[in-house]
Amino acid sequence: MAIGFKCGVAAIPENATDMVLTGLALGFTPESVQVSVRQPTDGDADIITAYLAGAPTSEGFNVIFSAPVQTEGYVLQWSAVTADGVITVAGDTLSVSYDELCDKVARFLGYNPTSLSEAQTSEIDDYVQTGVRNFYYPPAMDGADANFEWSFMRMAGSVTTADGVGDYLLPDGFGRVAGMVRIAETGKLHMPLAVVSKSDIEAMRRHSQKGTPRAVAFVYVKDTFGRRGQRMQMLLAPVPDAAFTLAFDADADTGRLSSDLRPFPLGGFRFAELLVESCLSAAEQRANDEIGIHTQNFQRQLIAAIAKDRKTGASVYGPMSMPSPCCPPRPEHFPITYKGSTW
């Protein structure tokens, strides 16, 4: 499974009605590309909307604007997302699909899966989506770590900065940063960026000029983006003075399961039975108003699955101390992550 994203910005030329971004070297063909326009700080600037034109490729995409960009200072924000391995199962024939989950829930409720009413279909979908959420983000219970995070709930991403731009809009599906934010630059070693609060970023910007980013904050933007809801933004300090590639891992959110767009959940066949019990548990509790055998099975299987998933963690831990001045760090050292914290 390869889930990831890349984000960036580009200055929009004056009088532009469209824009072609090429040479991005994404490394994948995007499943989706999100674009938006950031207006200049001048309060009289026109509000301009960007739209994707045509099919994106691994090298770039075309954008058209709702109106000509008549002044300088407008910035195009873009994010490209791939989700290979989520839409198809790549030979994983033991995985359970959305349709199979709906079928099992329908039979549990005593419905005929081949002749469901609109109300029954909506009810079944609600139980399945609840079961998927409970599986992705397990509830606290005896024997299960409330802070546990599945190894498959990770997506790798990067943000390419631009000179003078400190804020970067992140794509749909970005939950939170997991681990370190690092500058990916061939032949050079950089300290990971400190993850701080928005107020810390604002204070650093007041007292520092542009330069190599040393700190980062992740905040929700106030505006929503149509039916996509609220998105997150990356804030950097100092404001970059050049193009840097910031690489990091994040929690993945693949959205609602459906028959056509997202038929298979994350996790693969290893967690198929656990997911089935999670959906049946949701139906059991909400439709029957009881905690019965499926809820008990879900809890037992969840504890066992967490124990198994821990075995997929790191087996190489790297140096356990800071390098000495006479011995520079080796490029093959690895970070250590434990319960969401990385050193």
Protein Blocks (a to p, Z undefined) as FASTA:
>chain_A
ZZddddddddddehiabdcdehklnopacfbdcddddddfblkbccdddddehjddfkbc
cdddfbdcfbghiacddddddfehklpgnhpambccfklmmmmmmmmnopafklccfklm
mmmmmmmmmmmmmmmmccddehiafkbccfklcccddddddehiabdcddehiabdehja
ddddehiacdddddddfklmmmmmmmcccdddfbdcddddfbdehjnopadddddddddf
bdcdddddddddebjadfklmmccghijmlmmmmmmmmmmmmmmmmnopacfklmmmmmm
mmmmmmmmmmmmcfbebjabdcdfklccdfkbccddeehiaZZ
